[in-house]
Amino acid sequence: MAEKIIKKKRKSNIELLRIICTFMVICLHMLNPAVIGGIKYAKLSGSAEGYAFTNWIFCLSIVAVDIFILISGYFMIENNKRKLGKALNLLFVCGIYGLIKYLVINLLAGNTITVENILYSLFPKSYYVFLYCTLYIISPYINRIVSGMDEKNYRRLLIVGFVLFCLWPTLIDGYRIINGRNLTEVFTIARSGNDGGFTIVNFVYMYLVGGYLKKFGFHFKKKGTKYIELAVSIGCSVLTCTISMLVPKLSGTNGILGYETVFVVIQAVTLFDFFTRIDIGSSSFINFLAKSSFGVFLLHTTVILIMMKWIDVRGMFSGDFLSIVLCWLILLVGSFIVSAAFDILAHFVMTPVSNIWSKTKLFNFDSGDFAKQEK
């Protein structure tokens, strides 16, 4: 009699973290003075509580991108097979959603739609997507490099990387900003600076950290230490919020909130490890909703801009504390629901294209094949 094959259900702890990080990305763009401007308007409100709240939410949410890469390293460090079709699909989705964003924003504003601008909007424009695709393509070779390392040497690699690409950039950028000096000759990431962690260097480092946690972990003996990790993560957000408000020059991703800084890296790693250590079982709803994270990542700002046609965002963020919190909640939940719903529907249209790429041998490779050829 044939044995029954029991399919292992995917645990939802990391998928829940993925959803939380998507909410964090929405918060970042909603509050960023250069995007929707929540923090800027809250500062004008005169509400000390409201201004502190928006700053803290921003500092709490800054870890989203680093955690997304930690998740990738955690799941991909032991798998050398890559589907280039997946990278092409990310670029394809990014381009289609870019077109949607262009059409929605300009139609609402009453601007003229041109063929030239339509074609331009189809070109994927997202630093995250391009850096992630780059990391995805080279990750099998990163895996092969660390696969021969024992725990001790892997840990040494991370310590060296932390000093060179986290600690040193934090110290140098802090000194440069406070003293107003241009130190172009002493950066370890690029001659022009550390670029706030928006670099392949930071992506590779966080990927390696995620891989280490998958292969070895931190070996905490007591179960309760995961709550200490959660406290450390929240504590880092409170610390960066306090510094940002006391020393405004150090705020933002060009200051202590750069993705490569000590504060953000520690906050991201401790929060991520906390979620790897909790067990919430397998939730079909959470796992399903997490699939829309990328779509929400691409669409939420457009949805917020549409919502601003009916919601006085500037007025609410410029009001009292309750008004600020209410506006934050409406934009956060509303943009997530609408973006996720649209992305779920869009999957039905885009899936056939994705399947073509995923089944084409040209777009799939295994780094192990190169080792076989060498033999």
N, C-alpha and C positions, 0 to 999 in steps of 0.2 A: 504493500500500500504506500502510495506516494506521501511523503511527509509534507505537512502544511508549512508554507513559508510565512513566518510572522514578520510583518513590516514594522520596524522600529519607529515609534512616533517621535517627531522632532520636539525637543523640549522648547519651552517658550520663554525662558528667562532672557536669552540674548535677543530674541525677537521683540520682547517687551522693551528692552533697552534701545533697540533700533527705532521703535515708535517714539520713545521718550526723546531720543536725539533728534528726531524729525520735528517734534514740538520745539526743541531747543533752537533749531535752525530758524523756525518761524519767529521765535522771540528775538533772535539776533537781528534779523532783517526788519522786524517791526520796530525795534527800539533804536537801531543804528541811526545816528544823526544824518548819515549820508544816504539812507534809503527811505524808510517811512518817517523816522525822526522822533520816536516816542520819548527817548531820553531828553532830547533837545526841548520838546514841548513841556515835559514834566519839570524841567529846570525852571522854565518860565512861569510855572503854576504858583510858585511860592510855597508849595507843600513840601516840607522837608521830608516827610514820610514817603510821599509819592516819588520824589526824586531818588531817595535812597532805595526804594523798592525797585524802580526800573533799573537802576545801576546794578543792584544785586542779581536780578533776574538775568541781566546781560552777562554778568560775570559767571553766574551759575551755568549759563547756556554755552559759554565759549568753548567748552570741551567737545562739542558735537562732532566736528570734523575729525579730531584726533581719535575719538571713540569709533567712528565709522571705519577708520583704517585699522585700529586695534582688532575690530571684529573680523576684518578681512584677513589679517595675519593669523588670527586664532583659527580660522576655518581653512585657510589655504596653505599653511606652512608645511603640511605633510602631503600635499597633493601637487604633483608636477604637471598634470594635464591642464591645458588651457584651451578655451574656445575663443578664438579671435572674433567669432561671430557675436560673442557677448559684448566685447568692446565696441564692435560696429553697431550693435543694437543700442548701447548707451548713447553713442554719438547720434544715431538715427532719432531716438526718442528726444534727445536734447534739441536737435534741429527742428523737429515737428512742433515741440512745445515752444520753441523760440518763435516760430511762425504764428502760433496761436497768440502768444504774448503780443507780438507786433500788431496783429489784426485787431485784437481786443482794445489795446491801449489807444490806437489811432482812430478806430471807429468811435470809441467813446468820446475822444477829444475832437472829432469832426475833421481830422486831418485827411489829406489825400493819400490814397493807397497806390503805390507805384510797383511795377514789376521788378525794377531794380532793387527796391527795398525788401520785397518779398523774397527774392533770391538771397539777398544778404542775410535776412533773418533766419533762413534755413541753415546757414552755416553755424554749427554748434559753438556757442560762446559761453564756456564755463571753465574756469581754471580747475575746478575740482574734477570735472569729467575728464579733461585731458591728462591731468596728473594721475588720476586713478587708473585710466586706461594704460598709461605708461607703466605704472607700478604693476598692473595686472599682467602685462606682457613680459616684464623682466622678472616677475616673482618666482617662476620655476628655477631660474638660475641662482636667485638669492637662496632658495630652499636647498639647492644642491651644495652651496657653500657652507651653510650652517648644519646640514645633515650629518657631517662628519665631526661636529663639535660635541664634546661632552658638556654637561651642565656648567662646569666650572669655567670653561673657555667661552661658552655662550654668554655667561653672566659677565665675564670680563669685557667682552665685546660691547655689551649694553652699557657698562660703566664708562668705558672709553667714549662711547657715543654720547652718553649723557653729559659728560664733561665738555666735550668738543662742540656738541650741537644743541645743548640745552643750557647748561650752567654758564659757559663762556658767553654765548649770545645775550643771555639775560643781564649779566654784569656789564658787558660792553655797551649794550643798548641803553641800559639805565644810566650809565655814566655819560654817554653821548647826549642823551636827552636832557639830563639835569644841567650839564655844563655847556651844552650847545656846541660841542666840538665834533667835527667830522673825522671819524677814525676809519677811513676806507682801507687802510693797510693791515688791519688786525682781525678782520672777520674770518670765520672758519667755514662759512657756507657759500658766500659769494662776495666778490670784491665790493659790490655796491651796498652790501649789508645783509641782514638776515631775512628781509622781506616778510616779516611777521609770521614766518612759518609756512607761507604759501609756496613751498618748494618741494621738489622731489626728495631732497635730503630728509626733511621732516617726515614725509610719507614713508620712506624706506625705514627710518628709525622706528616709527610707531608700528609698522608692519612687523619688524623684528621683535619688538616688545610683546605684541600680541602672540607671535609664534612661540616665544619663550614661555608665556603663561600657559599655552596649550601643551607644550612638551614637558615642562617641569613645574610650573607654578611657583608660589612663594613658600610652600611648606609650612604654613601656619599650623601649630599644633592644636590650638583652641578654636572651637567653632565660633565663639563670640567675637573673634578678631575681625570678622567681616563687617561687623557694625562699627568697629574702630576705623576701618577703611572708609566706610560711608561718612563717618564724622570728619575724617581727615579731608575727604573730598569737599564736603560742604564748608569746612573750615577754610580751605584754600579760596573758595569763592567769596567768603566773608572778608578774608584778608585782602584779596585783590580789589574788592569793592571799596574797602576802607582806604586803601592806598590811592585808588583812582579818584576818590572824592577829596582826599586831603591834598594830593599832588596831581592836579588835572593833567599836567604835562606827561605823566606816565600812563595815562589811561589809553584805551584802544589797542588794536592789534599791533600797532607800531611801538607800543610800550610794554607794560607787564602782561598784557593780554594776547601777546603774540602766540601762535599755536606751538612755537618751539620753546617757550619760556619754561623755567622750572615750575612755576606755579600751575600753569595750564597742564603740563605733562603729568605732574603728580596728581592733580585733580582728576584728570582723565583716566589714568591707570588705576587709581584706587577705586573710582566709581565702576569702571569696567570689571575689575577683579571681584568687586562686591557682587555684581550680577552673575558672574560665572559661578559663584559659590552658593547662590540661593536656588531653591528648587520649587517652582510653581507648577510643575507637571507640564502637560502638553495641552494647549488651548488652540483649537481650530480657528477660533475667531481672531486671536492675537496673531497667529501665524499667517492668516489670510490678510489681515490689515497691514502687517509689516511689509508685505509685498508691494504696497503702494508708496513706500517711503521715498523712493527715488522720484516718483511722479510728483509727490507733494513738495519735495525739495525743489523741483523745477517750476512748479506752478503757483506756489503760495503767494508770492509777491504780486502776481497778476490778479489773483483773487482778492487780495487785500485792496489793491487799487480800485477794483470794481466795487467793493464794499464801501469804499470811501465816498462813492457817489451818493450814498444814503446815510452814512454815519459821519458825524463831525469829529473825525479822529483828532484833529489838532485841538478843537475845543474841549474834548473830553480829557485828553492827556494834559491839557493846560488847566484843568479843574482841580477839585480837591482829591484827597486820597482815594475815596470810594469811586469817584468818577474815573480815575486813572486805572484802578484795578478792574473795573467793569469793562472799560474799553479794551484793556489787555486780554481779558477773557473772551470777549466777543470776537475779536480779531483772531485770537489763537485757535479757538474751537471752530469758529465759522470757516476760516481759511483751510483748516485741516480737513473738515468734513467735505467741503465742496471740492477741494483738490483731489482727495482720495476717491470720491465718487466718480469724478471725471476720469481719473487714471484707471480705475477698475473698468469703466466702459471702453476706454481707449485700448486696453489690453486685447479686447476681442478683435479690434481692427489691426493692431500691430503684431499680434502673435503669429500670423502666417508668414510675415516677413522674417521674424526672429527664427522661426522653424527652418526656413530656407538656409540661413546662415549657420545655424547650429548643426545641420545635417550635411553641410558641405565640407568635405575632407580638407580642402585648401585652408579653411578657417579654423582648423583644430590641430594642435600639436602637443607633443609630450617631450619635455626636455631630456627625458631618458633616451629618446630616439637618437640623439646626438652622441650619447655615450656608446650606444650600440654600434654606430657607424665607425667610431674611433677604433673599436675592437676589430 
